[in-house]
Amino acid sequence: MDYNLTAPPDDEGLHNSKLSYSEHQTLHTFLNLLHRLLKNGHGERVRNVVDSEVIGSLREIISHLDIFGGYIGYLAAKLIAVIIHNEPTSYAALHEVGLPQAFLQMIVDGVPPTPELINAIPNVFDAICINTQGKEMFSEKNCFEGFFNMFQSIEHCKIMTKGHCATDTGVAMDELLRHHPDLKDAFMRSYIKMLKDICGDRVFKEEPVGPKLPRLEYTHVQPEVESWELCTLNRDENLTKARLEEERTLPVLLLIRNVYFV
């Protein structure tokens, strides 16, 4: 790993990493094996890993996803969650090494457009927020705002409209808020801020080019008060079946449905 941090990056390889195929697959195999060992392990097995150099390596992976790629980052994120969930007392050791801090900073700086990593984010949030120190750090960094920044990226939205990425992420975020109801206010503030930015500004500045840009509408409940309603989708009967299906699978709407209507 140290070699890859100092060597000049090659062309993008597997899963947008800058590792060679053999390096990527070696890391993939090792992290998968470690996850399987820890998933059903408790006590001494988890503590042995926490006290090893593996934790520092996970921190380097999370801190340099531009090199390792989003899928290796996903495997590292799964390990953070399984370690804390199986052995909550290990959080202090992880914090000392800087692993939770590296993950939350990655959220603030920008999440790579990898569906598996996006799906894993709420579970890692949940693990970090089990600890009081972790929850305070989570709130200080305003990680929900960093999470919602993904919905303002076309590249991320294209990924979230494929498969079940947005649905699975919404279900996981709903579980996070069920486990930590005190985070709901911060979630709603970041969510409303994102909606205002997208529905009230960005969408209406876009030129209506191509069939993939939905026409959204918003209204003020009272003209003198800044009170917003949820955007309503275009219900023009002349829309093609494909266009209507695209509007039904907008990532923001899928997240909303799964957080509030599960």
N, C-alpha and C positions, 0 to 999 in steps of 0.2 A: 504493500500500500504506500509506503514512504517513497518508493521509486516512482509511482504514478503521480505523486504530488509534486515532484521536482522535475520530472521529465517533460519535455515539450509535448503538448497534446497532439494526437493524431486526428485524422478525419473521424467524424462521428461514426461510432460503431453500433453495436447491438443496443437497442432501447435508448438511443441518443446518448450513449456513454462514449467516453474517449479511451476506453480500455480495448485491448485486443479481444478477439473472440475467446481465446483460451483463458485470459485473465478474468473476463466477465463470467464465464461459466464456472471457473474455480471458486470465485467469490459467491456466486449463486448457489453452488452445491454446499459450500461450507455454511453459509447463513441459513439455508434451508435445514441442514442437518442440526444445527444448533437450536433452531426454533422447535424442531420436533423433540429434541432432548429436553428442552425447558418447558414445553407446553404441558407435559404431564409430570414435571419435576417440581419438587418443593424443597425448602430447607437447605440442606448442605449442597445439593447440586446447583441451585441458583446462586448461593453465596460464593461458591467456587468460581463461577463465571464473573460475578460482580467484582471479585477481588483480583481478577486476571487482567491482562492487557487488552482483552477483547473489547472492554467498554471504551477504552481510549480509541480503538480502531473504529468502533461504531460512531463515535463523535466525529472522527475525521471524515467518515463516509457522509454523514449528514451535513457536515460543513462544506463539502466539496462535491455536491451532486452534479455540478457542471462537468466533472470528470467521471464520476462513477455512474451517473445516469439515474433516472427516476425509478427503475425497477429494483436496482440494488438499494436505493433509498427506501423503497417500500419494504424490502426484507429487513432492513435495519430498523425501520419504524415498528414493524411487528415485534421485533425482539424487545424494544423498549417497553411496549405495552405488556408483553407476556411476563417480563421480569418483574415489573412493578405489581401487576395483578396477582402473580403467584407469591411474591414476597414483598409486601408493601414497605417493610422496614428497610429494604435495599435502596429506597429513594435517596436517602442522605448520601450514600456512597456514589450514586449516579450523579447527584447534584454537585458533589465535590469535584468529580472529573469533568463536569460541564456538559453532560449528554442531554439532559432536558433543555438546558439553555440553548444548545445548538439546534435542537429540533424546533423550538419556538421561534428562534431567529430565522430559520429557514422559512417558516410560515410568513413572517413579516417581510422578508426579502423577496419572496416569490416561490411558489410551489411549481416544480417541473410538471409539464402536462402529461402525466402518467396516470391512467385511470386507477390502477391498483393503489398507488400512493395516495391519491385523493380519497379513495374509499377508506383508507386506514387512518386518516387524520383524526376523525372524531374519537376513535378508540384510544389513540395516544393522548388526546386532550383529556379523556376520562381518566386514564392512568395517572397523568401528571397532576390532575386536580384532586386526586385522592389525598395527596399530602397538602397540608396547609401552606407550606412554603411554596410548593409548586403552584397552587391555586393563586396565591398572591402574585407570583411572577407572571402567570398566565394573564391576570387582569392588568398588570402594569404594562405588558407589551401589547395589550389590546389585540389579541390574536384572532378574535372573530372578524375584525376589520381586515386583517391580512387574508383570512380565509375567503371572505366575500370579494376580495379583489380578483379572484379567479373568474368570477362571473362577468367581469369587464374585459376579459381577454377572449378574442375570437378563437384562438387556438385551443384554449381550455374548454370553451363552450362546444366546439366541434367534437371534442373527445367525450364530453359529458352527455351528448345526445346519442352516442353509440352504446348499444348494449344496455346495461342496467346501472351505469356509473352514477348518474344523478339520483336515481331511485334508492340505490343502496347507501349512498352518502347521506341522503335525507333521512332514511331510517336510522342510521347510526347517529346522526346529529340529534334526532328525537330521543334516542336512548341516553345520550349525553345530558340533555336538559332534564330528563326524568331523574337521572342519578344526582344531578347538581342543579336543583331548581333556582338556587341563588345566582346562577349565571344567565338566567333567562332575560333579565333586564338588559345586560350588556349585549346579549345576542340580538335582541329586538332593536336596540339603538343602531347597531352595525347593519342590521338587515334593512331598516328603514332608510338609513343613509345610502346604502347601495341602491335601493329602489329609486330614491330621489335622483341619484346621479344617472342611473341608466334610463329610467322612464321619463324623467323630467328634463334631461339634458342630452345625453349621448344619442339616444335613438332618434330624436327629432332633428338632430344635426346631420344625420346620415342621409345621403341621397337615396331615393327609392329605386335602387338599381337591382335587377334580378329578382327571381321569385323567392329567394331565401330570407329576405328581410321582412319580418312581420310588421304590420301596421298596428301600433299600440295607441291606446287612448287613455287619457287620465283627466280627472275633473277635480276642482276644488269644491269641497262640501259647502264652505261659506267663503265668499270672495274676500272678506276682511280677515280671515283666519287661515294660516297656512296649514291646512288639514288635507291629507292626501288619501285617496282611495286606491285600492289595488288596480293595476292596469287591466283593462279588458281586451281580449283578443279580437282581432278583426273578424266579423261574422258575415262578411260579404259572400253571398251565395254563389258568386261567380268564381270563387277561388277553386283551384284544382284540388283534387283529393290529396295529392302529394303535399301541397302547400298547407292544407288544413292539418295534416299529420305532423308537419314540421312545427306548426304553432302549438300543437298539443304536447310536444316533447321539448319545449324550451327548458334549458337547465334550471333557470330560476323558478319556473312554475312547478317543475318536478320536485325541487327541493321544498317549496312551500307546501305542496300537497302532502308530502311524506312527513314533514315536521308537524303540521297542524291537523292533518286528517287521518293519521294512522289509527 
